[in-house]
Amino acid sequence: MASVELRNVSKAYGEVAVIHDISVEIQDGEFVALVGPSGCGKSTLLRMIAGLEDITDGDVAIADKVVNELTPRERNIAMVFQSYALYPHMTVAENMGFNLKLAGKTREEVSRQVAQAAQMLDLTGLLERKPSQLSGGQRQRVAMGRAIVRDPAVFLFDEPLSNLDAKLRVQMRSEIKMLHQRVGTTSIYVTHDQVEAMTLADRIVVLNAGMIEQVGTPLELYRQPANLFVAGFIGSPAMNFLEAVIEPAKGDARSARLEDGTSIRLHPGSRVEPGLEVTLGLRPEHLSPGKRKDLSGRIRMIEPTGAQTHVTFELSGRPLTAIVDGSFPVTLDTPFNAAVAPDQVHVFDRSTGLSLR
């Protein structure tokens, strides 16, 4: 196992910069997810760590050793791609042991390591099958097994579950987490799916336009987003945003006035001054239906999911989403009242987008 450190790493294609001065340290044995929208640079960053992309500026260090000039093989990493990249004419066992064979390992050693990995991934009964005889989830497990047998210092995952259906994604997500708990190898995981990142990672690096927006544990990003981008990206359904102006303080009480005159109470610790233009962030799961009318509107859409129902209601022409219990009665085009606790209201400076909590 090994730590990974990015020191002021940049990447440009000619005059077009795609990665901007990124620095982050990943501890030995840590599972870190790189997340962000398409085109944010997360896969490019992973490929730079792997040695598949040249570094324009800065250093990548693995186990405290700068590896900028080393080939991917010399970096002692193993990569699992979105594409399974299995050899169709080889059996599962041959696919998993191919790199060991190239490295000059004995037949007995290859068989032993393949058998260990197969047992770990529940592939023992499939070792003599060809890839065409496997399901998508089984093929991805074979690709993971091929990485495991190499006993690398670092695992790199590039959206490995993107080709799977929803049920298989959940299953494979659990298997990857259990694998990391058993093996403990330093892992870096690229995904655009923030639910995947939240459930798998010890820490998450949120990227946007080639820059880091925030680094933190899943709960830190959820509870204390640094800015509007992180607040809108982390959480499903996405956070609701409302424009408001800070009202004069009444003792320790702070509040903000919405465009329609509605007053929303804020956490006393909010760093705001009267007259400041802000954006309020309200997570759908924190909007509680009831008699108190912090927010009032008419229901425009209902999306039952079973245990919960997603309710979209209109407030001064703006749609807001609330999550209510699946048994709570809701009807289209009827009034909907929601309350929100002051400590659940996120406040952002409208001009900078930065959190004021």
Backbone hydrogen bonds, N-H to C=O, Kabsch-Sander energy under -0.5 kcal/mol:
donor,donor_aa,acceptor,acceptor_aa,energy
2,A,153,A,-0.9
4,V,26,I,-2.4
5,E,61,A,-2.8
6,L,24,V,-3.0
7,R,5,E,-0.5
7,R,59,D,-2.9
8,N,6,L,-0.6
9,V,22,I,-2.9
10,S,57,D,-2.6
11,K,19,I,-1.9
13,Y,16,V,-3.0
14,G,12,A,-0.7
16,V,13,Y,-1.9
17,A,15,E,-0.8
18,V,11,K,-2.9
19,I,11,K,-1.9
20,H,210,G,-3.0
21,D,19,I,-0.7
22,I,9,V,-2.9
24,V,6,L,-1.5
26,I,4,V,-3.6
27,Q,25,E,-0.5
29,G,2,A,-0.5
30,E,27,Q,-2.1
32,V,30,E,-0.6
32,V,187,S,-2.7
33,A,203,R,-2.1
34,L,189,Y,-2.7
35,V,33,A,-0.6
35,V,205,V,-2.6
36,G,191,T,-0.6
40,C,37,P,-1.7
45,L,41,G,-2.3
46,L,42,K,-1.9
47,R,43,S,-2.4
48,M,44,T,-1.6
49,I,45,L,-1.8
50,A,46,L,-2.1
51,G,47,R,-1.1
52,L,47,R,-2.4
53,E,47,R,-1.3
56,T,10,S,-1.5
56,T,54,D,-0.5
57,D,10,S,-1.6
59,D,7,R,-2.0
61,A,5,E,-2.8
62,I,65,K,-2.5
63,A,3,S,-2.9
65,K,62,I,-1.3
66,V,64,D,-0.5
67,V,60,V,-3.0
70,L,67,V,-1.9
75,R,71,T,-0.9
75,R,72,P,-0.8
76,N,73,R,-1.1
77,I,72,P,-0.7
78,A,154,V,-2.2
80,V,156,L,-3.0
81,F,79,M,-0.5
90,M,87,Y,-1.4
92,V,129,R,-2.0
93,A,127,L,-2.5
95,N,91,T,-2.6
96,M,92,V,-2.5
97,G,93,A,-1.9
98,F,94,E,-0.7
98,F,95,N,-0.7
101,K,97,G,-2.2
102,L,98,F,-2.2
103,A,99,N,-1.6
104,G,101,K,-1.5
105,K,100,L,-2.2
110,V,106,T,-2.5
111,S,107,R,-2.4
112,R,108,E,-2.2
113,Q,109,E,-2.3
114,V,110,V,-2.5
115,A,111,S,-2.3
116,Q,112,R,-2.0
117,A,113,Q,-2.2
118,A,114,V,-2.7
119,Q,115,A,-2.1
120,M,116,Q,-1.9
121,L,117,A,-1.8
122,D,119,Q,-0.8
123,L,118,A,-3.4
124,T,118,A,-0.7
126,L,123,L,-2.2
127,L,124,T,-0.9
129,R,126,L,-1.8
133,Q,130,K,-2.2
134,L,131,P,-1.9
139,R,135,S,-2.4
140,Q,136,G,-2.0
141,R,137,G,-1.8
142,V,138,Q,-2.0
143,A,139,R,-2.2
144,M,140,Q,-2.1
145,G,141,R,-2.6
146,R,142,V,-2.5
147,A,143,A,-1.2
148,I,144,M,-2.4
149,V,145,G,-2.3
150,R,147,A,-0.8
151,D,148,I,-2.4
153,A,76,N,-2.6
154,V,76,N,-1.0
155,F,186,T,-2.9
156,L,78,A,-2.8
157,F,188,I,-3.0
158,D,80,V,-2.9
158,D,156,L,-0.5
159,E,157,F,-0.7
159,E,190,V,-2.1
162,S,159,E,-1.3
164,L,161,L,-1.7
169,R,165,D,-2.5
170,V,166,A,-1.8
171,Q,167,K,-2.0
172,M,168,L,-3.2
173,R,169,R,-2.3
174,S,170,V,-1.8
175,E,171,Q,-1.9
176,I,172,M,-2.6
177,K,173,R,-2.0
178,M,174,S,-2.5
179,L,175,E,-2.4
180,H,176,I,-2.2
181,Q,177,K,-2.0
182,R,178,M,-1.9
183,V,179,L,-3.0
184,G,180,H,-2.2
186,T,153,A,-0.7
187,S,30,E,-2.6
188,I,155,F,-2.3
189,Y,32,V,-2.7
190,V,157,F,-3.2
191,T,34,L,-2.2
194,Q,192,H,-0.8
197,A,193,D,-1.9
198,M,194,Q,-2.5
199,T,195,V,-2.1
200,L,196,E,-1.8
201,A,197,A,-2.3
202,D,31,F,-3.0
203,R,31,F,-1.5
204,I,216,G,-3.3
205,V,33,A,-3.2
206,V,204,I,-0.6
206,V,214,Q,-2.8
207,L,35,V,-3.2
207,L,205,V,-0.6
208,N,211,M,-2.6
210,G,40,C,-2.0
211,M,208,N,-1.4
213,E,206,V,-3.2
214,Q,206,V,-1.0
216,G,204,I,-1.9
221,L,217,T,-2.3
222,Y,218,P,-1.8
223,R,219,L,-3.1
224,Q,220,E,-2.8
228,L,353,G,-1.9
231,A,227,N,-2.3
232,G,228,L,-2.3
233,F,229,F,-1.7
234,I,230,V,-2.6
235,G,233,F,-0.5
239,M,231,A,-0.6
240,N,282,L,-3.0
242,L,280,L,-2.1
244,A,278,V,-2.5
245,V,257,R,-1.9
246,I,276,L,-2.4
247,E,255,S,-2.4
250,K,253,A,-1.8
251,G,249,A,-0.5
253,A,250,K,-1.7
254,R,266,L,-0.6
256,A,264,I,-2.4
257,R,245,V,-3.1
258,L,256,A,-0.5
258,L,262,T,-3.5
259,E,243,E,-0.7
261,G,258,L,-1.8
264,I,256,A,-3.1
266,L,254,R,-2.8
267,H,342,P,-0.8
270,S,267,H,-2.2
271,R,356,L,-3.3
272,V,270,S,-1.6
275,G,246,I,-2.9
276,L,273,E,-2.0
278,V,244,A,-2.7
278,V,276,L,-0.5
279,T,348,F,-2.6
280,L,242,L,-3.2
281,G,346,H,-3.0
282,L,240,N,-2.6
282,L,280,L,-0.5
286,H,283,R,-2.1
287,L,284,P,-1.2
288,S,286,H,-0.8
288,S,339,A,-2.8
290,G,337,N,-1.3
294,D,292,R,-0.8
294,D,338,A,-0.6
295,L,338,A,-2.3
297,G,336,F,-2.1
298,R,314,E,-1.0
299,I,334,T,-2.6
300,R,312,T,-3.3
301,M,312,T,-1.7
303,E,310,H,-2.7
305,T,308,Q,-2.9
306,G,308,Q,-0.6
307,A,305,T,-0.7
309,T,324,V,-2.6
310,H,303,E,-2.6
311,V,309,T,-0.6
311,V,322,A,-3.3
312,T,301,M,-2.7
312,T,310,H,-0.5
313,F,311,V,-0.6
313,F,320,L,-2.6
314,E,298,R,-2.6
315,L,318,R,-3.1
318,R,315,L,-1.8
320,L,313,F,-2.9
322,A,311,V,-2.8
323,I,284,P,-2.1
324,V,309,T,-2.7
324,V,322,A,-0.5
326,G,307,A,-2.8
328,F,325,D,-2.1
333,D,299,I,-2.7
334,T,331,T,-1.0
336,F,297,G,-3.0
338,A,295,L,-2.8
339,A,288,S,-3.1
344,Q,341,A,-2.2
345,V,342,P,-1.4
346,H,281,G,-2.6
346,H,344,Q,-0.6
348,F,279,T,-2.2
349,D,354,L,-2.8
350,R,277,E,-1.8
353,G,349,D,-2.9
355,S,226,A,-2.6
356,L,347,V,-3.4
